[in-house]
Amino acid sequence: MKEKNNLREMTLEEHYQYYAKQGLSKNEIIKKIAKDRNVNKNEIYQKFI
């Protein structure tokens, strides 16, 4: 899964923008970033409030 590896190399901001460009809501983006990075979504959420 080459795309997953590329997503992990992005900064959180870049990762967020990647999904934002796809038209996802903030909550959906946070869930996807957490899943991609294999971390708790609360950890990601804290970085965006």
PDB file of N, CA, C, O and CB in Angstrom:
ATOM      1  N   MET A   1       0.843  -1.200   0.000  1.00  0.00           N
ATOM      2  CA  MET A   1       0.000   0.000   0.000  1.00  0.00           C
ATOM      3  C   MET A   1       0.877   1.248   0.000  1.00  0.00           C
ATOM      4  O   MET A   1       1.170   1.820   1.050  1.00  0.00           O
ATOM      5  CB  MET A   1      -0.953   0.007   1.227  1.00  0.00           C
ATOM      6  N   LYS A   2       1.272   1.640  -1.145  1.00  0.00           N
ATOM      7  CA  LYS A   2       2.170   2.781  -1.274  1.00  0.00           C
ATOM      8  C   LYS A   2       1.524   4.073  -0.759  1.00  0.00           C
ATOM      9  O   LYS A   2       2.202   4.889  -0.134  1.00  0.00           O
ATOM     10  CB  LYS A   2       2.591   2.952  -2.731  1.00  0.00           C
ATOM     11  N   GLU A   3       0.242   4.268  -1.008  1.00  0.00           N
ATOM     12  CA  GLU A   3      -0.428   5.499  -0.573  1.00  0.00           C
ATOM     13  C   GLU A   3      -0.377   5.662   0.946  1.00  0.00           C
ATOM     14  O   GLU A   3      -0.142   6.765   1.439  1.00  0.00           O
ATOM     15  CB  GLU A   3      -1.885   5.504  -1.047  1.00  0.00           C
ATOM     16  N   LYS A   4      -0.592   4.593   1.683  1.00  0.00           N
ATOM     17  CA  LYS A   4      -0.552   4.664   3.151  1.00  0.00           C
ATOM     18  C   LYS A   4       0.822   5.136   3.627  1.00  0.00           C
ATOM     19  O   LYS A   4       0.914   5.959   4.537  1.00  0.00           O
ATOM     20  CB  LYS A   4      -0.888   3.286   3.775  1.00  0.00           C
ATOM     21  N   ASN A   5       1.884   4.620   3.016  1.00  0.00           N
ATOM     22  CA  ASN A   5       3.232   5.036   3.405  1.00  0.00           C
ATOM     23  C   ASN A   5       3.425   6.517   3.127  1.00  0.00           C
ATOM     24  O   ASN A   5       4.024   7.220   3.941  1.00  0.00           O
ATOM     25  CB  ASN A   5       4.296   4.209   2.659  1.00  0.00           C
ATOM     26  N   ASN A   6       2.935   7.002   2.007  1.00  0.00           N
ATOM     27  CA  ASN A   6       3.053   8.418   1.678  1.00  0.00           C
ATOM     28  C   ASN A   6       2.295   9.274   2.687  1.00  0.00           C
ATOM     29  O   ASN A   6       2.774  10.340   3.071  1.00  0.00           O
ATOM     30  CB  ASN A   6       2.533   8.685   0.260  1.00  0.00           C
ATOM     31  N   LEU A   7       1.140   8.830   3.115  1.00  0.00           N
ATOM     32  CA  LEU A   7       0.353   9.580   4.088  1.00  0.00           C
ATOM     33  C   LEU A   7       1.096   9.684   5.419  1.00  0.00           C
ATOM     34  O   LEU A   7       1.041  10.722   6.078  1.00  0.00           O
ATOM     35  CB  LEU A   7      -1.017   8.918   4.293  1.00  0.00           C
ATOM     36  N   ARG A   8       1.777   8.634   5.811  1.00  0.00           N
ATOM     37  CA  ARG A   8       2.521   8.658   7.075  1.00  0.00           C
ATOM     38  C   ARG A   8       3.709   9.603   7.021  1.00  0.00           C
ATOM     39  O   ARG A   8       4.152  10.105   8.054  1.00  0.00           O
ATOM     40  CB  ARG A   8       2.999   7.263   7.430  1.00  0.00           C
ATOM     41  N   GLU A   9       4.228   9.848   5.823  1.00  0.00           N
ATOM     42  CA  GLU A   9       5.374  10.746   5.676  1.00  0.00           C
ATOM     43  C   GLU A   9       4.956  12.210   5.695  1.00  0.00           C
ATOM     44  O   GLU A   9       5.796  13.092   5.877  1.00  0.00           O
ATOM     45  CB  GLU A   9       6.116  10.442   4.386  1.00  0.00           C
ATOM     46  N   MET A  10       3.677  12.476   5.510  1.00  0.00           N
ATOM     47  CA  MET A  10       3.180  13.856   5.516  1.00  0.00           C
ATOM     48  C   MET A  10       3.175  14.409   6.937  1.00  0.00           C
ATOM     49  O   MET A  10       3.127  13.653   7.908  1.00  0.00           O
ATOM     50  CB  MET A  10       1.759  13.930   4.907  1.00  0.00           C
ATOM     51  N   THR A  11       3.226  15.716   7.047  1.00  0.00           N
ATOM     52  CA  THR A  11       2.984  16.332   8.350  1.00  0.00           C
ATOM     53  C   THR A  11       1.494  16.184   8.635  1.00  0.00           C
ATOM     54  O   THR A  11       0.721  15.853   7.736  1.00  0.00           O
ATOM     55  CB  THR A  11       3.438  17.853   8.381  1.00  0.00           C
ATOM     56  N   LEU A  12       1.089  16.425   9.870  1.00  0.00           N
ATOM     57  CA  LEU A  12      -0.345  16.361  10.183  1.00  0.00           C
ATOM     58  C   LEU A  12      -1.132  17.357   9.346  1.00  0.00           C
ATOM     59  O   LEU A  12      -2.230  17.056   8.879  1.00  0.00           O
ATOM     60  CB  LEU A  12      -0.585  16.629  11.676  1.00  0.00           C
ATOM     61  N   GLU A  13      -0.561  18.556   9.155  1.00  0.00           N
ATOM     62  CA  GLU A  13      -1.245  19.586   8.352  1.00  0.00           C
ATOM     63  C   GLU A  13      -1.452  19.113   6.914  1.00  0.00           C
ATOM     64  O   GLU A  13      -2.538  19.259   6.352  1.00  0.00           O
ATOM     65  CB  GLU A  13      -0.438  20.903   8.359  1.00  0.00           C
ATOM     66  N   GLU A  14      -0.409  18.550   6.334  1.00  0.00           N
ATOM     67  CA  GLU A  14      -0.501  18.054   4.949  1.00  0.00           C
ATOM     68  C   GLU A  14      -1.509  16.924   4.858  1.00  0.00           C
ATOM     69  O   GLU A  14      -2.289  16.843   3.909  1.00  0.00           O
ATOM     70  CB  GLU A  14       0.877  17.574   4.442  1.00  0.00           C
ATOM     71  N   HIS A  15      -1.483  16.063   5.846  1.00  0.00           N
ATOM     72  CA  HIS A  15      -2.405  14.931   5.903  1.00  0.00           C
ATOM     73  C   HIS A  15      -3.846  15.447   5.973  1.00  0.00           C
ATOM     74  O   HIS A  15      -4.734  14.946   5.283  1.00  0.00           O
ATOM     75  CB  HIS A  15      -2.087  14.018   7.126  1.00  0.00           C
ATOM     76  N   TYR A  16      -4.056  16.452   6.816  1.00  0.00           N
ATOM     77  CA  TYR A  16      -5.383  17.065   6.968  1.00  0.00           C
ATOM     78  C   TYR A  16      -5.844  17.663   5.636  1.00  0.00           C
ATOM     79  O   TYR A  16      -6.975  17.442   5.205  1.00  0.00           O
ATOM     80  CB  TYR A  16      -5.359  18.161   8.073  1.00  0.00           C
ATOM     81  N   GLN A  17      -4.965  18.412   5.002  1.00  0.00           N
ATOM     82  CA  GLN A  17      -5.306  19.062   3.725  1.00  0.00           C
ATOM     83  C   GLN A  17      -5.615  18.037   2.640  1.00  0.00           C
ATOM     84  O   GLN A  17      -6.489  18.254   1.801  1.00  0.00           O
ATOM     85  CB  GLN A  17      -4.158  19.970   3.265  1.00  0.00           C
ATOM     86  N   TYR A  18      -4.904  16.937   2.663  1.00  0.00           N
ATOM     87  CA  TYR A  18      -5.122  15.858   1.688  1.00  0.00           C
ATOM     88  C   TYR A  18      -6.583  15.414   1.720  1.00  0.00           C
ATOM     89  O   TYR A  18      -7.213  15.277   0.671  1.00  0.00           O
ATOM     90  CB  TYR A  18      -4.184  14.653   1.980  1.00  0.00           C
ATOM     91  N   TYR A  19      -7.120  15.189   2.915  1.00  0.00           N
ATOM     92  CA  TYR A  19      -8.519  14.769   3.048  1.00  0.00           C
ATOM     93  C   TYR A  19      -9.485  15.934   2.887  1.00  0.00           C
ATOM     94  O   TYR A  19     -10.592  15.747   2.383  1.00  0.00           O
ATOM     95  CB  TYR A  19      -8.741  14.106   4.397  1.00  0.00           C
ATOM     96  N   ALA A  20      -9.090  17.126   3.304  1.00  0.00           N
ATOM     97  CA  ALA A  20      -9.961  18.295   3.160  1.00  0.00           C
ATOM     98  C   ALA A  20     -10.253  18.546   1.684  1.00  0.00           C
ATOM     99  O   ALA A  20     -11.368  18.921   1.324  1.00  0.00           O
ATOM    100  CB  ALA A  20      -9.314  19.549   3.805  1.00  0.00           C
ATOM    101  N   LYS A  21      -9.254  18.339   0.833  1.00  0.00           N
ATOM    102  CA  LYS A  21      -9.437  18.529  -0.615  1.00  0.00           C
ATOM    103  C   LYS A  21     -10.437  17.538  -1.191  1.00  0.00           C
ATOM    104  O   LYS A  21     -10.999  17.763  -2.262  1.00  0.00           O
ATOM    105  CB  LYS A  21      -8.099  18.390  -1.344  1.00  0.00           C
ATOM    106  N   GLN A  22     -10.655  16.447  -0.479  1.00  0.00           N
ATOM    107  CA  GLN A  22     -11.634  15.446  -0.921  1.00  0.00           C
ATOM    108  C   GLN A  22     -13.036  15.791  -0.418  1.00  0.00           C
ATOM    109  O   GLN A  22     -13.994  15.066  -0.686  1.00  0.00           O
ATOM    110  CB  GLN A  22     -11.227  14.043  -0.430  1.00  0.00           C
ATOM    111  N   GLY A  23     -13.150  16.900   0.310  1.00  0.00           N
ATOM    112  CA  GLY A  23     -14.457  17.362   0.760  1.00  0.00           C
ATOM    113  C   GLY A  23     -14.967  16.705   2.030  1.00  0.00           C
ATOM    114  O   GLY A  23     -16.165  16.751   2.310  1.00  0.00           O
ATOM    115  N   LEU A  24     -14.086  16.100   2.795  1.00  0.00           N
ATOM    116  CA  LEU A  24     -14.518  15.448   4.032  1.00  0.00           C
ATOM    117  C   LEU A  24     -14.679  16.465   5.155  1.00  0.00           C
ATOM    118  O   LEU A  24     -14.047  17.522   5.147  1.00  0.00           O
ATOM    119  CB  LEU A  24     -13.517  14.361   4.445  1.00  0.00           C
ATOM    120  N   SER A  25     -15.530  16.134   6.117  1.00  0.00           N
ATOM    121  CA  SER A  25     -15.722  17.011   7.275  1.00  0.00           C
ATOM    122  C   SER A  25     -14.543  16.858   8.227  1.00  0.00           C
ATOM    123  O   SER A  25     -13.777  15.898   8.134  1.00  0.00           O
ATOM    124  CB  SER A  25     -17.058  16.689   8.004  1.00  0.00           C
ATOM    125  N   LYS A  26     -14.405  17.807   9.136  1.00  0.00           N
ATOM    126  CA  LYS A  26     -13.303  17.776  10.112  1.00  0.00           C
ATOM    127  C   LYS A  26     -13.298  16.465  10.893  1.00  0.00           C
ATOM    128  O   LYS A  26     -12.245  15.852  11.069  1.00  0.00           O
ATOM    129  CB  LYS A  26     -13.411  18.966  11.085  1.00  0.00           C
ATOM    130  N   ASN A  27     -14.460  16.035  11.359  1.00  0.00           N
ATOM    131  CA  ASN A  27     -14.534  14.791  12.130  1.00  0.00           C
ATOM    132  C   ASN A  27     -14.122  13.578  11.302  1.00  0.00           C
ATOM    133  O   ASN A  27     -13.421  12.694  11.794  1.00  0.00           O
ATOM    134  CB  ASN A  27     -15.944  14.591  12.667  1.00  0.00           C
ATOM    135  N   GLU A  28     -14.559  13.537  10.045  1.00  0.00           N
ATOM    136  CA  GLU A  28     -14.180  12.426   9.168  1.00  0.00           C
ATOM    137  C   GLU A  28     -12.672  12.425   8.923  1.00  0.00           C
ATOM    138  O   GLU A  28     -12.032  11.374   8.916  1.00  0.00           O
ATOM    139  CB  GLU A  28     -14.939  12.512   7.826  1.00  0.00           C
ATOM    140  N   ILE A  29     -12.123  13.611   8.725  1.00  0.00           N
ATOM    141  CA  ILE A  29     -10.688  13.735   8.475  1.00  0.00           C
ATOM    142  C   ILE A  29      -9.909  13.228   9.680  1.00  0.00           C
ATOM    143  O   ILE A  29      -8.957  12.464   9.525  1.00  0.00           O
ATOM    144  CB  ILE A  29     -10.307  15.200   8.163  1.00  0.00           C
ATOM    145  N   ILE A  30     -10.299  13.642  10.866  1.00  0.00           N
ATOM    146  CA  ILE A  30      -9.602  13.232  12.089  1.00  0.00           C
ATOM    147  C   ILE A  30      -9.647  11.711  12.245  1.00  0.00           C
ATOM    148  O   ILE A  30      -8.642  11.098  12.604  1.00  0.00           O
ATOM    149  CB  ILE A  30     -10.227  13.917  13.328  1.00  0.00           C
ATOM    150  N   LYS A  31     -10.795  11.101  11.980  1.00  0.00           N
ATOM    151  CA  LYS A  31     -10.908   9.642  12.068  1.00  0.00           C
ATOM    152  C   LYS A  31      -9.976   8.959  11.075  1.00  0.00           C
ATOM    153  O   LYS A  31      -9.311   7.978  11.408  1.00  0.00           O
ATOM    154  CB  LYS A  31     -12.355   9.200  11.817  1.00  0.00           C
ATOM    155  N   LYS A  32      -9.933   9.484   9.854  1.00  0.00           N
ATOM    156  CA  LYS A  32      -9.087   8.879   8.819  1.00  0.00           C
ATOM    157  C   LYS A  32      -7.604   9.034   9.140  1.00  0.00           C
ATOM    158  O   LYS A  32      -6.828   8.097   8.952  1.00  0.00           O
ATOM    159  CB  LYS A  32      -9.388   9.505   7.459  1.00  0.00           C
ATOM    160  N   ILE A  33      -7.212  10.201   9.618  1.00  0.00           N
ATOM    161  CA  ILE A  33      -5.800  10.412   9.969  1.00  0.00           C
ATOM    162  C   ILE A  33      -5.406   9.446  11.087  1.00  0.00           C
ATOM    163  O   ILE A  33      -4.344   8.825  11.031  1.00  0.00           O
ATOM    164  CB  ILE A  33      -5.545  11.893  10.407  1.00  0.00           C
ATOM    165  N   ALA A  34      -6.258   9.324  12.095  1.00  0.00           N
ATOM    166  CA  ALA A  34      -5.969   8.427  13.216  1.00  0.00           C
ATOM    167  C   ALA A  34      -5.815   6.988  12.725  1.00  0.00           C
ATOM    168  O   ALA A  34      -4.914   6.270  13.159  1.00  0.00           O
ATOM    169  CB  ALA A  34      -7.084   8.513  14.280  1.00  0.00           C
ATOM    170  N   LYS A  35      -6.698   6.577  11.822  1.00  0.00           N
ATOM    171  CA  LYS A  35      -6.618   5.215  11.286  1.00  0.00           C
ATOM    172  C   LYS A  35      -5.346   5.046  10.458  1.00  0.00           C
ATOM    173  O   LYS A  35      -4.647   4.042  10.598  1.00  0.00           O
ATOM    174  CB  LYS A  35      -7.865   4.891  10.427  1.00  0.00           C
ATOM    175  N   ASP A  36      -5.042   6.013   9.602  1.00  0.00           N
ATOM    176  CA  ASP A  36      -3.846   5.938   8.762  1.00  0.00           C
ATOM    177  C   ASP A  36      -2.581   5.843   9.603  1.00  0.00           C
ATOM    178  O   ASP A  36      -1.647   5.118   9.259  1.00  0.00           O
ATOM    179  CB  ASP A  36      -3.767   7.153   7.843  1.00  0.00           C
ATOM    180  N   ARG A  37      -2.560   6.577  10.702  1.00  0.00           N
ATOM    181  CA  ARG A  37      -1.351   6.638  11.544  1.00  0.00           C
ATOM    182  C   ARG A  37      -1.395   5.656  12.705  1.00  0.00           C
ATOM    183  O   ARG A  37      -0.450   5.557  13.487  1.00  0.00           O
ATOM    184  CB  ARG A  37      -1.164   8.044  12.085  1.00  0.00           C
ATOM    185  N   ASN A  38      -2.501   4.934  12.808  1.00  0.00           N
ATOM    186  CA  ASN A  38      -2.666   3.928  13.851  1.00  0.00           C
ATOM    187  C   ASN A  38      -2.508   4.534  15.248  1.00  0.00           C
ATOM    188  O   ASN A  38      -1.810   3.994  16.106  1.00  0.00           O
ATOM    189  CB  ASN A  38      -1.658   2.799  13.653  1.00  0.00           C
ATOM    190  N   VAL A  39      -3.184   5.681  15.449  1.00  0.00           N
ATOM    191  CA  VAL A  39      -3.192   6.321  16.767  1.00  0.00           C
ATOM    192  C   VAL A  39      -4.639   6.603  17.166  1.00  0.00           C
ATOM    193  O   VAL A  39      -5.546   6.524  16.337  1.00  0.00           O
ATOM    194  CB  VAL A  39      -2.346   7.642  16.761  1.00  0.00           C
ATOM    195  N   ASN A  40      -4.844   6.929  18.430  1.00  0.00           N
ATOM    196  CA  ASN A  40      -6.175   7.247  18.924  1.00  0.00           C
ATOM    197  C   ASN A  40      -6.658   8.557  18.306  1.00  0.00           C
ATOM    198  O   ASN A  40      -5.895   9.518  18.218  1.00  0.00           O
ATOM    199  CB  ASN A  40      -6.178   7.338  20.464  1.00  0.00           C
ATOM    200  N   LYS A  41      -7.917   8.601  17.881  1.00  0.00           N
ATOM    201  CA  LYS A  41      -8.427   9.810  17.229  1.00  0.00           C
ATOM    202  C   LYS A  41      -8.417  11.020  18.157  1.00  0.00           C
ATOM    203  O   LYS A  41      -8.325  12.156  17.693  1.00  0.00           O
ATOM    204  CB  LYS A  41      -9.836   9.570  16.725  1.00  0.00           C
ATOM    205  N   ASN A  42      -8.511  10.781  19.476  1.00  0.00           N
ATOM    206  CA  ASN A  42      -8.453  11.902  20.421  1.00  0.00           C
ATOM    207  C   ASN A  42      -7.104  12.601  20.369  1.00  0.00           C
ATOM    208  O   ASN A  42      -7.015  13.817  20.544  1.00  0.00           O
ATOM    209  CB  ASN A  42      -8.732  11.415  21.844  1.00  0.00           C
ATOM    210  N   GLU A  43      -6.060  11.826  20.130  1.00  0.00           N
ATOM    211  CA  GLU A  43      -4.709  12.373  20.029  1.00  0.00           C
ATOM    212  C   GLU A  43      -4.625  13.331  18.815  1.00  0.00           C
ATOM    213  O   GLU A  43      -4.020  14.400  18.901  1.00  0.00           O
ATOM    214  CB  GLU A  43      -3.657  11.215  19.900  1.00  0.00           C
ATOM    215  N   ILE A  44      -5.226  12.937  17.717  1.00  0.00           N
ATOM    216  CA  ILE A  44      -5.225  13.775  16.522  1.00  0.00           C
ATOM    217  C   ILE A  44      -6.135  15.002  16.746  1.00  0.00           C
ATOM    218  O   ILE A  44      -5.792  16.129  16.391  1.00  0.00           O
ATOM    219  CB  ILE A  44      -5.696  12.953  15.276  1.00  0.00           C
ATOM    220  N   TYR A  45      -7.286  14.739  17.339  1.00  0.00           N
ATOM    221  CA  TYR A  45      -8.243  15.830  17.593  1.00  0.00           C
ATOM    222  C   TYR A  45      -7.606  16.950  18.416  1.00  0.00           C
ATOM    223  O   TYR A  45      -7.822  18.130  18.138  1.00  0.00           O
ATOM    224  CB  TYR A  45      -9.488  15.290  18.324  1.00  0.00           C
ATOM    225  N   GLN A  46      -6.825  16.581  19.422  1.00  0.00           N
ATOM    226  CA  GLN A  46      -6.177  17.576  20.275  1.00  0.00           C
ATOM    227  C   GLN A  46      -5.294  18.522  19.486  1.00  0.00           C
ATOM    228  O   GLN A  46      -5.118  19.678  19.871  1.00  0.00           O
ATOM    229  CB  GLN A  46      -5.359  16.892  21.341  1.00  0.00           C
ATOM    230  N   LYS A  47      -4.741  18.043  18.390  1.00  0.00           N
ATOM    231  CA  LYS A  47      -3.833  18.861  17.583  1.00  0.00           C
ATOM    232  C   LYS A  47      -4.572  19.856  16.690  1.00  0.00           C
ATOM    233  O   LYS A  47      -3.969  20.785  16.153  1.00  0.00           O
ATOM    234  CB  LYS A  47      -2.958  17.967  16.729  1.00  0.00           C
ATOM    235  N   PHE A  48      -5.895  19.654  16.532  1.00  0.00           N
ATOM    236  CA  PHE A  48      -6.661  20.508  15.631  1.00  0.00           C
ATOM    237  C   PHE A  48      -7.704  21.369  16.320  1.00  0.00           C
ATOM    238  O   PHE A  48      -8.585  21.920  15.659  1.00  0.00           O
ATOM    239  CB  PHE A  48      -7.327  19.672  14.610  1.00  0.00           C
ATOM    240  N   ILE A  49      -7.621  21.493  17.637  1.00  0.00           N
ATOM    241  CA  ILE A  49      -8.569  22.378  18.329  1.00  0.00           C
ATOM    242  C   ILE A  49      -7.855  23.618  18.841  1.00  0.00           C
ATOM    243  O   ILE A  49      -8.483  24.484  19.451  1.00  0.00           O
ATOM    244  CB  ILE A  49      -9.257  21.640  19.498  1.00  0.00           C
TER     245      ILE A  49
END
